[in-house]
């Protein structure tokens, strides 16, 4: 798309916004929005959220003195306009690409990103920390947190607001309400009231009233405070935030610069005696008709045609693991009315949108509240229900205490469907499922499975349904399966039992999860060296198949374990067993392959797995190196 951006071309950094007149600012909104649309049409990524905050982004950077004033975006996926205005326009078409811009805010990328975020609801806590640090260091700058109406549903946001209110902190929180979930439509009267309430005149009057009230008995002061709070609460709808100690302003039309700019200037210039809450109403996907009409407002898209909005979809060779899980659970739920499914604001991402269509009364989206989701499932389990908590690996980290305290210690049969296990591509380190094996394998009373393909995932669902005395989890990756034949009525597995896929005599590759295919490819490569190789599918990370592993250890010279996770997971279970049983005492060469001790940057999953050293080439080289033979390449020698 050949777009013309004469006004945007004048803006290299936020300071340039201050040189634009009112007419140019309005032209800039159109040009910036078109630039975002054009860039994402090339790279794919998050679109709707960014389109909804174009005016807000321009207004904040116009009014405040960033980067000296600290601007924190929550979650961060709406930051594409922000990146364009903060010196990164020349790289915007590299966003989410290997070695390109990160899809969220990132401290190491720009001084205009004071806090990195890709998980929600962190901005107010981080902003409060920055505000306190500012005051302790006797610095002079503002701290502005922009949080969405989805992110503010999480308990952490309210914990932070409660803390900020009790401290009377000098902090500005802007609610980007893009779902009309709190306020009615806004207009001229609302904008006028917001401008009035945020201005110096009202603040001076309010201050004078407080001084006068201080001369009267406490009962009079309390009544006066309540009168003011409820008066403004009835006008604006902000009573909840007032109760948390914030001065509420809004709602304001987030797509009208004539409304936004005066209010932001007032917030900048007034001497506040506590935190301020500005409620801004926007529309996700605003200004781009295909996004506005879409059910998810083009939240996350692949490459697309700008004119039609049609997304370029690759031809699917196999169903995704997510969809396979959903269909398997639906199949089981038709026969078992005790099955219920729970997600934390990710129904389509986890496949529970499909389950919800089939069983709306047994599907629960609890919002961005993973802690609540887990304990909610624990409560369901105490009453004989069979809850499935479908949560991304990286988001389940947020509820670890609940997994331990509310589920594992009580040995409650909650089933965890852990999506996005392993590397996840363009979303990068913040979304990678690197640690679930380590943090779940550490827990007593847990059964942990990992399917090697999409048909095996159906086996996980079948097996989990029969575990009624303790919790279990099964983890599976993002994306498509291998295209194997699916068996809807897959038999359940015997707990803690793996399987031999290929028999050999000298080398054994013990795989967990979807590395099995790479292990088979490696075994074929090793055959060309005359190395007879066994390939085994562990199926269980816990309990491990001790009988099978003992046999493999005794009958092979080399044992390689391979998994899609960090140190401390499956390989640690195997190594601990081998050591305790003395199975390493007779010369067995054991080599574990797992994720390296780094946060792997965003990129294509196959390249990420290369970096991790768990592809067929690195498995092959690991064996060759153990035998003192030349490896395939220098690069693989360094990663082996």
Secondary structure, DSSP 8 states (H G I E B T S, - for coil): -----TTGGG-SSGGGGGG--HHHHHHHHHHHHHHHHHHHHHH-EE-HHHHHTHHHHHHHHHHS-TTTSEEEEESSTT-HHHHIIIIIGGGGGGTTSTTS--SSB-TTT-TT-SS-BSSSS-HHHHHHHHHHHHHHTT----EEEEEETTGGGSHHHHHHHHHHHHHT---EEEEEE-S-SSS----HHHHHHHHHHHSHHHHHHHHHHHHHHTTS-HHHHHHHHHHHHHHHHHHHS-HHHHHTT-EEEEEEETT-HHHHHHHHHHHHHS--SS-EEEEEE--TTTT-HHHHHSTTTTSEE-SB-TTT--B-----SS-BHHHHHHHHHHHHHTT-TTEEEEESS-HHHHTHHHHHHH-GGGEEE--S-HHHHHHHHHHHHHTT-EEEEEEEHHHHGGGHHHIIIIIITTT---EEEEES-B--GGG-TTT-B-SHHHHHHTSTTEEEEE-SSHHHHHHHHHHHHT--SSEEEEE--SSB-------TT-----TT--EEEE--SSEEEEE-GGGHHHHHHHHHHHHTTT--EEEEE--EEES--HHHHHHHHHH-SEEEEE-SS-TTSHHHHHHHHHHHTTTTTT--EEEEE---SS---SS-HHHHHHHHT-SHHHHHHHHHHHTT---S-HHHHHH-
